[in-house]
Amino acid sequence: MLALASCESVLDKTDLQAASPDLVAGDSTIANLALNWIYNQNLPDWGGYTTISGLGSSTYTEESYNQGSSANIYLEGTATETAVTDFGTALSATNNYGKIRTINSFIFDLNADTKMDRGAKNRLISQAYFFRAWRYFELVKLYGGVPLVLTLQNAVGVENREATFIPRNTTTECFNQIAADLDSAIKYLPGVWPTPTTNWGRITKGAAAALKGRVLLYAASPQFNPTDAVEKWQKAYDANKQAYDILVANGAKLFADYGKMWFTESGNTEAVFITGYNTSSGDQQKRNSGWEAANRPKYSTVSGGGSNIPSWDMVKAYPMKDGKKPGQSTKYTYSDQLFYKDRDPRFEKTIAYNGCTWPMSNVPNNRLWTYQVSAKTVENGGSNGSNTGFYCRKALQTSDVASSTLDPSSTIYSGTDWMEIRFAEVLLNLAESAAGVSRLDEAYTQIKAVRARAGIEAGTDNLYGLKASMTRAEMFTAVLDERQIEFAFEGKRFWDLRRWKLLETVLNGKKGSKAVIALKTTGVPSDFATTRDGLKLDDIYTNYFTVTVTADALMTRPAITYKPAYYFFAIPTAAIDNNPLLKQNTGWTNGTFDPLQ
């Protein structure tokens, strides 16, 4: 099955959205096909970009900054009431409320079915509840409270149409409903599905619990909890502890190799909430991941798009091998000239840099060269090179990955699955919520587990570089710092800064630091270009390269200007025009709705 089974499975393309209740009644197989349509409509894309507006990519944070020449209304502080249209402003099956209607229809039809086995029915409906919770969470994190539509609406006729005009529920009511849907899913879904390979990607009890943990962590965060109410942190802690316990009881654990965890699919102990992809190249079951092709360099030998280019700020954010920040380690000396030396092992598995060994598929001994000569990069004949000299290589197939079969001409058919929630997030969600209720020892335990898997040294104090005896506030910062590195380029950073109301503090006024690695004009062997692959990298950087760092020189557009109003975006003007009972968020024109209620 396209969304539920292994990446190579297939699904006959019936018009699943049109399956009638009579066809579904009593037949769990047909009902599963209808449920597949819900999966296909709601599973997040690779990189975690789930919103229609495309928010959440590396462009919106210091991971990449906006390196293009085009404007970005959010970064430049010019977003208006019409900017974020995810609320839905038209009659469409593909906007958020169109998708919610499909889910509600499925739940209604299954509840009305008197022929189907009750256990089968509960398992089917529970998966639909999960996706209804997912859909509403995506809305709430954008706008705050939204109208909760939990039953089918009939808009035929004037009276029925007017009955569909319902006001916004409070944000608290929405969080409560999302949690209730997920509680139902937790109650009725199995911890592990029978025949796991066939059911790879199907929502489990642990996935539902993990999503509830994420949702309630948002509810406890400063964006939604500016008074730091401890009861919200307690709910978040209880939910994340439940998720941890359920997942561990069913075999979840950190995947041993941080760099290769994306390439083990069915049976991956790290995977909690997954979107499956396949390598089909032309039939109607094609569902390819665009990540591989988008992120490879634009070399003719690897056929990539060069997206998600890491900034110098992101490069500098990684700690050293002992877990200490650059310049704070007493064991490993840091210098901008040799920036790559003795860093957190996740650095090498996420950031591709000038001179690194990058064994991409079909280029097993490849070394990446992006340095400049006469202010022009040596890659790609001086054109289409990285603006920073770096590339993102997270989750890109390499020649040392057993399943790597990609060649330069087939990267667009990548089947690498996306893990929207992985076990590492469950650990860090638990750490953060534990800090929220002042269970600091437990927070230490979870961060240390993530760092140990990464390969950071334990140190004589067994703290993996973490400061001893941190305060609650320091622990919150430590968790956010860990998330920045662990989930780099996974679509998490923007939302973390936003829910902690740190967008302005961390990013405003910045344009991104720029590092230029250039070949020296004197003392360089004439045959350097042909002998460089055989030289030691430290010798090359020390003897033949200059590394020049310039602050706020990366973006050509104006410096970042996030506005306080962006913590709760405006309900689109067209939606308010459609529904006279909708109120606009405070902070926007004529706004009277308080999203903190």
Beta strands, then each sheet from edge to edge (+ up, - down):
strand 1: 271-275
strand 2: 351-352
strand 3: 372-373
strand 4: 376-377
strand 5: 391-392
strand 6: 418-422
strand 7: 514-519
strand 8: 545-550
sheet 1: 1+ 6-
sheet 2: 2+ 5-
sheet 3: 3+ 4-
sheet 4: 7+ 8-
end
